[in-house]
Structure formats: C-alpha cells, structure tokens
Amino acid sequence: MAVPANTYTRYTAGTNVREDLIDKITQTNPEETPILSASGRDTATSNYHEWQRDNLRAANKDNAAIDGDDATNSAKTPPQRVANYLQIFQDTIGVSGRAEKVKKAGMTSAMAYNVGKAMVELKRDIEAMIVSNNVAVAGGAGVASKSAGLGPMIFSNAQHGAGGSTVAHTSGAATVAPTAGTGRAFTEALLKTAVQATYIAAGKVPQAVYLSPAHKTVFSGFTGIAVNRYNVSDRKGAQGKIIGGADMYASDFGPLEIVPHYLMAGSTNVYGLNVDYIDVVYMKDRAFIDQDLAITGDSRRRQIIADATLRLRSEMAQFAIKDLTGG
C-alpha cells in the first residue's frame, strides 16, 4: 500500500520536529567505597605522615622467678616508627560562560553537576589506591608523591605463591613492591591458613574479606562442612530456591563477612581487613576542598583536592592472600 502523493510525513518535517529528550541524566557506574567508608579518618600536618606500632613479646611458659632473687632487667625494643606519604588526588573542572548559561537537559549548572560528579570519582580513586599494590613515593621536583596501598603494607600474614614475598615494613614508608610468586587458584585451604595465621598473630580475625567479583564466585563454591539447604513452604504453589552464593564464612576462629569489590576486578589479591586499625588520613584543611581558580578568560575553573594517605596502625590484624589467578 503506497503513501498518497504530497503527504506531509514525519520525514518531510525533517528538523522541524522538537527533540524528545528526557530531563534526566542516568549514571549506573558503582559509587560505593566500602573500605574508605568503614575506615577511620584522621588529620595530618605534613606530607610525610608517621605513626608507631608495638608488639608484645612471645608468651613464656617458663617465666619463673627464684624466691628472694635479685631483679634482672629484660631486653626491651622501641616501637616501630612507620610512615606513608600523602597523595594529592585532584580533578579540575572548566566550564565556559556560555555553556553555563544555556538551557541544559538534566542539569541546571554544568559546573555544579561536574563538581558533584568529581567528588564521587575522587573517593573511588582513593579506594582504588587502598586496594592496590602501589608503593609509597616521596615525590620531589616534578614528581608526585604517592601513598602506598595495602599490597606492600601487609606482610606478617601475607600468603604467597611459590617464590613470592612481601618485605617487612617496620620503619619508614613501604617503598618496596611485593615480589610476585607462582600463580595459584583461590581455595578454601588458603583462606583457612590466612585466617588461622591472623588469629595467632592478633588474637582475633578480620571483620571482612574483600575480593574480586570473580574470586567471590569461587568463594561461593567452597564446600565447607555443610550443604546449603532451603526449606520449602507447604503452601500450595511454593517453590524452592537455588542457593548460588554465600556472604558469610564461619571460620574456626570467628565469622568473616565476604565482600565482593568491583574495583578489585582482575586483582591477584584477597584481603582480610580489620578496619578498626585502618585509617585514611587527610592533610589539614585539604579533605575534598572545592576551590575556584583564577579567571583567565570567558570560563570558570574549579579544582577539587583530597590530600590523603593510608595508615595501617596494625598490619598484624590483617591478612592478604596473594598471587591468585582468576581474579
């Protein structure tokens, strides 16, 4: 069937048709920063932030004094004085005068919209630094300082593949990257070994295990000592559920929450973290500051800065399973 001649159709109208654009902007990328959100927060007054750690001596079952004997001094060691460098996380937004004033879909102010977006993005940047293998960099003329991540800072309870190692960080900043070992699959046996080692070292287990989405899937396949079951109601038409995942692990030494982390996709590490001993430290008055930059023409510029570092007050309360494949 043909269209009658000279019919004014939608295609004849061409650009004489108003746009059909919703007045919203959809953004579906993940915004959560679980470790940053759960960690403590403190203030630094220098770009080189230091703290002290100390350990108890080994328990001595033969600590027995002779009645009336003279006192003998025991050897004492000073606390470890360790550090990390602050890293300047920044984003700069420039918007022309015209772009700010024209009527826009989904936003009133292009500057305000992009500043809000940058705040979220910088938090994700800090979270990515925390779970990274980045080493501390002092910085200097023309070189940016960088904060070490968890990779080089957890060493006491670091489980490696053959040939792998993490240098003990007992003074100064963690400036040596872990040595990669032979890759191996993530297994329940590795998890049990790490949990037990942490319990022996710290007397407690971390609250949560953070791992890649792929390693979370592997975790859900751990057999454990029981089979998952689900009771089906007697109600007519009720159906059972297929249980394909788990988010808690009841270890011999305490429960651990299992947290998949989207920023760890592809990671070769799994972290067991006790956030009671983890802080993100910000330079005084430089925690997500929003400042206007000088006007040099027909545009406005604003810079967002978060000057921050990772502080691990007790690395013995954490564990890392490294050199994993399939992340």
C-alpha positions as CSV (number, residue, x, y, z in Angstrom):
1,M,0.0,0.0,0.0
2,A,1.5,3.3,-1.1
3,V,1.5,6.7,0.7
4,P,-0.6,9.2,-1.1
5,A,1.3,11.8,-3.1
6,N,2.3,15.0,-1.3
7,T,1.5,13.6,2.2
8,Y,3.4,15.6,4.8
9,T,5.1,12.9,6.8
10,R,7.5,12.9,9.7
11,Y,10.3,12.5,7.3
12,T,9.2,15.6,5.3
13,A,9.2,17.6,8.5
14,G,12.9,16.9,9.0
15,T,14.4,19.3,11.6
16,N,11.0,21.0,12.1
17,V,10.3,18.4,14.9
18,R,11.1,19.1,18.5
19,E,13.6,16.8,20.2
20,D,12.3,14.1,22.6
21,L,14.9,14.2,25.3
22,I,14.1,13.4,28.9
23,D,15.3,15.9,31.5
24,K,17.4,13.4,33.4
25,I,20.9,12.0,33.2
26,T,21.4,8.4,34.1
27,Q,24.7,7.2,35.6
28,T,24.9,3.5,36.5
29,N,28.6,3.1,37.5
30,P,29.1,1.9,41.1
31,E,29.8,4.6,43.6
32,E,30.4,2.6,46.8
33,T,33.8,2.8,48.6
34,P,33.4,0.2,51.3
35,I,36.8,0.3,52.8
36,L,37.1,4.1,52.7
37,S,33.7,4.3,54.3
38,A,34.4,1.8,57.0
39,S,37.9,3.1,57.9
40,G,38.7,5.7,60.4
41,R,39.6,9.3,59.5
42,D,42.3,11.5,60.9
43,T,44.3,14.6,60.1
44,A,47.9,15.1,59.0
45,T,50.1,18.2,59.3
46,S,52.9,17.1,56.9
47,N,53.1,15.3,53.6
48,Y,55.1,12.5,55.4
49,H,52.8,11.0,58.0
50,E,54.2,8.8,60.7
51,W,52.8,6.5,63.4
52,Q,54.1,4.0,65.9
53,R,53.4,0.2,66.2
54,D,54.5,-2.1,69.0
55,N,54.2,-5.8,69.7
56,L,54.1,-7.9,72.8
57,R,57.0,-10.4,73.4
58,A,56.3,-14.1,73.0
59,A,54.5,-15.6,75.9
60,N,56.9,-17.5,78.2
61,K,55.6,-20.6,80.0
62,D,58.8,-20.8,82.0
63,N,58.7,-17.3,83.4
64,A,59.5,-18.4,87.0
65,A,61.5,-16.3,89.5
66,I,63.5,-17.7,92.4
67,D,62.2,-16.6,95.8
68,G,64.4,-13.7,97.0
69,D,66.5,-13.5,93.9
70,D,67.7,-10.1,92.6
71,A,65.8,-8.4,89.8
72,T,67.2,-8.7,86.2
73,N,66.3,-6.3,83.5
74,S,64.8,-7.7,80.4
75,A,65.7,-6.6,76.9
76,K,63.2,-4.0,75.5
77,T,62.8,-2.9,71.9
78,P,61.4,0.5,70.9
79,P,58.1,0.8,69.0
80,Q,58.3,0.6,65.2
81,R,58.1,4.1,63.6
82,V,56.5,3.7,60.2
83,A,55.1,6.1,57.7
84,N,53.3,6.8,54.4
85,Y,53.3,9.7,52.0
86,L,50.2,11.8,51.3
87,Q,49.0,11.7,47.7
88,I,47.2,14.7,46.1
89,F,44.0,13.4,44.4
90,Q,42.6,16.1,42.2
91,D,40.2,17.0,39.5
92,T,39.8,20.3,37.7
93,I,36.6,21.4,36.0
94,G,36.5,24.1,33.4
95,V,33.2,25.4,32.0
96,S,32.8,28.3,29.5
97,G,30.5,31.2,30.3
98,R,28.1,30.2,27.5
99,A,28.0,26.5,28.5
100,E,27.0,27.5,32.0
101,K,24.1,29.8,30.9
102,V,22.4,27.8,28.1
103,K,19.4,25.7,29.0
104,K,20.6,22.2,29.5
105,A,18.9,18.8,29.8
106,G,19.2,17.1,33.2
107,M,21.1,19.8,34.9
108,T,20.8,23.4,35.9
109,S,24.5,24.2,36.3
110,A,27.2,22.4,34.3
111,M,29.8,23.4,36.9
112,A,27.7,22.2,39.9
113,Y,26.9,18.9,38.2
114,N,30.5,18.2,37.3
115,V,31.8,19.2,40.8
116,G,29.4,16.7,42.4
117,K,30.5,14.0,40.0
118,A,34.2,14.7,40.6
119,M,33.7,14.3,44.4
120,V,32.4,10.8,43.9
121,E,35.2,10.0,41.4
122,L,37.9,11.1,43.8
123,K,36.5,8.9,46.5
124,R,36.8,6.0,44.1
125,D,40.3,7.0,43.3
126,I,41.3,6.8,47.0
127,E,39.5,3.4,47.3
128,A,41.5,2.1,44.3
129,M,44.7,3.3,45.9
130,I,43.8,1.5,49.1
131,V,43.4,-1.9,47.5
132,S,46.4,-1.5,45.2
133,N,49.9,-2.8,45.2
134,N,51.2,0.8,44.9
135,V,54.3,1.6,46.8
136,A,55.0,4.8,48.7
137,V,56.7,7.6,46.6
138,A,58.4,10.5,48.4
139,G,57.9,12.9,45.4
140,G,60.0,15.9,44.6
141,A,60.6,18.5,41.9
142,G,58.4,17.4,39.1
143,V,57.4,14.1,40.7
144,A,54.1,13.5,42.5
145,S,54.2,11.8,45.9
146,K,52.1,8.7,46.3
147,S,50.6,6.7,49.1
148,A,51.3,3.0,49.5
149,G,48.3,0.7,49.2
150,L,47.6,-2.5,51.2
151,G,49.7,-4.7,48.9
152,P,53.1,-3.7,50.3
153,M,51.9,-2.8,53.8
154,I,50.5,-6.2,54.8
155,F,53.4,-8.6,55.3
156,S,53.0,-10.6,58.6
157,N,50.0,-12.6,57.4
158,A,50.7,-12.4,53.6
159,Q,50.2,-15.8,51.9
160,H,52.2,-16.1,48.7
161,G,52.6,-18.4,45.8
162,A,56.0,-20.1,45.4
163,G,58.8,-17.6,45.2
164,G,56.6,-14.6,46.2
165,S,57.3,-12.4,49.2
166,T,56.4,-9.1,50.8
167,V,59.2,-7.1,52.5
168,A,58.6,-6.4,56.2
169,H,57.6,-2.7,56.6
170,T,59.0,-2.0,60.1
171,S,60.4,1.5,59.6
172,G,59.8,4.4,57.3
173,A,57.4,4.1,54.3
174,A,56.6,1.0,52.3
175,T,58.7,1.7,49.2
176,V,59.4,-1.9,48.1
177,A,56.8,-3.7,45.9
178,P,55.8,-7.3,46.7
179,T,57.7,-10.0,44.7
180,A,55.2,-11.9,42.6
181,G,55.1,-15.6,43.2
182,T,53.7,-18.5,41.1
183,G,50.0,-18.0,40.4
184,R,47.6,-20.4,42.1
185,A,43.8,-20.7,42.4
186,F,41.9,-19.3,45.3
187,T,40.9,-22.2,47.6
188,E,39.3,-22.7,51.0
189,A,42.6,-24.1,52.3
190,L,44.3,-20.8,51.5
191,L,41.6,-18.9,53.3
192,K,41.8,-21.1,56.3
193,T,45.6,-20.8,56.5
194,A,45.3,-17.0,56.4
195,V,42.6,-16.8,59.0
196,Q,44.5,-19.0,61.4
197,A,47.7,-17.1,60.9
198,T,45.9,-13.8,61.7
199,Y,44.2,-15.2,64.8
200,I,47.6,-16.4,66.1
201,A,49.2,-13.1,65.4
202,A,46.4,-10.8,66.6
203,G,44.1,-12.9,68.7
204,K,41.2,-12.1,66.5
205,V,40.1,-12.4,62.9
206,P,39.3,-9.5,60.5
207,Q,35.6,-8.5,60.2
208,A,35.5,-8.8,56.4
209,V,37.3,-10.3,53.4
210,Y,37.4,-8.1,50.3
211,L,37.9,-9.8,47.0
212,S,37.2,-9.5,43.3
213,P,33.8,-10.4,41.8
214,A,35.4,-13.5,40.2
215,H,37.0,-14.6,43.5
216,K,33.7,-14.1,45.2
217,T,32.2,-16.6,42.8
218,V,35.0,-19.0,43.6
219,F,34.3,-18.5,47.3
220,S,30.6,-19.4,46.9
221,G,31.8,-22.8,45.6
222,F,33.7,-23.6,48.8
223,T,32.3,-26.8,50.3
224,G,32.8,-26.1,54.0
225,I,31.4,-28.7,56.4
226,A,27.7,-28.5,55.4
227,V,25.4,-28.4,52.4
228,N,23.3,-25.3,51.8
229,R,19.6,-26.1,52.3
230,Y,16.4,-24.1,51.9
231,N,13.1,-25.1,53.4
232,V,10.2,-25.0,51.0
233,S,6.9,-23.9,52.4
234,D,4.0,-26.3,52.4
235,R,1.9,-23.6,50.8
236,K,0.4,-24.6,47.5
237,G,2.5,-23.5,44.6
238,A,5.5,-22.7,46.7
239,Q,8.8,-23.3,45.0
240,G,12.3,-23.9,46.3
241,K,15.3,-21.5,45.7
242,I,18.6,-22.3,44.2
243,I,21.3,-21.0,46.5
244,G,24.2,-20.0,44.4
245,G,26.2,-17.7,46.7
246,A,27.3,-17.0,50.3
247,D,28.2,-13.8,52.0
248,M,29.5,-15.1,55.4
249,Y,32.2,-17.5,56.4
250,A,32.0,-19.1,59.8
251,S,35.7,-19.9,60.4
252,D,37.1,-21.8,63.4
253,F,38.1,-18.5,64.9
254,G,35.2,-16.3,64.2
255,P,32.8,-15.1,61.4
256,L,34.0,-13.1,58.4
257,E,31.8,-11.1,56.0
258,I,32.7,-11.8,52.4
259,V,32.5,-8.5,50.4
260,P,32.9,-8.5,46.6
261,H,34.7,-5.4,45.4
262,Y,34.2,-4.0,41.9
263,L,37.4,-2.1,42.0
264,M,39.3,-5.3,42.6
265,A,38.2,-6.9,39.4
266,G,41.2,-8.7,37.9
267,S,43.2,-8.4,41.2
268,T,45.6,-11.2,42.3
269,N,45.0,-10.4,46.0
270,V,42.3,-11.2,48.5
271,Y,42.4,-9.0,51.7
272,G,41.1,-9.8,55.2
273,L,40.7,-6.5,56.9
274,N,40.1,-5.3,60.4
275,V,39.1,-1.7,59.7
276,D,39.4,-0.9,63.5
277,Y,43.1,-0.4,62.7
278,I,42.8,1.2,59.3
279,D,42.6,5.0,58.7
280,V,42.6,7.4,55.8
281,V,44.5,10.5,56.9
282,Y,43.9,13.8,55.2
283,M,46.1,16.9,55.2
284,K,44.7,19.6,57.5
285,D,42.0,21.6,55.6
286,R,42.6,19.6,52.4
287,A,40.0,16.9,52.6
288,F,37.8,17.2,49.5
289,I,38.2,21.0,49.2
290,D,36.5,22.8,46.4
291,Q,38.3,25.9,45.3
292,D,37.9,28.5,42.5
293,L,40.9,29.0,40.2
294,A,41.9,32.3,38.7
295,I,39.7,33.7,35.8
296,T,41.8,34.0,32.7
297,G,39.1,34.4,30.1
298,D,35.4,33.5,29.3
299,S,35.3,30.4,31.5
300,R,35.3,29.4,35.1
301,R,37.5,26.7,36.7
302,R,37.2,24.9,39.9
303,Q,39.6,22.3,41.4
304,I,38.7,19.5,43.8
305,I,41.5,18.3,46.0
306,A,41.8,15.4,48.5
307,D,45.3,15.2,50.0
308,A,45.3,11.8,51.7
309,T,47.2,8.7,52.7
310,L,46.6,5.2,54.0
311,R,47.5,4.4,57.6
312,L,47.7,0.8,58.8
313,R,48.0,1.0,62.6
314,S,48.2,-2.7,62.9
315,E,49.2,-4.8,59.9
316,M,49.2,-8.0,62.0
317,A,45.4,-7.7,62.4
318,Q,45.1,-8.0,58.6
319,F,45.8,-10.7,56.0
320,A,46.5,-10.9,52.3
321,I,46.3,-13.9,50.1
322,K,48.4,-13.0,47.1
323,D,49.5,-14.4,43.7
324,L,46.0,-15.7,42.9
325,T,44.8,-16.5,39.4
326,G,41.3,-16.0,38.0
327,G,40.7,-12.6,39.6
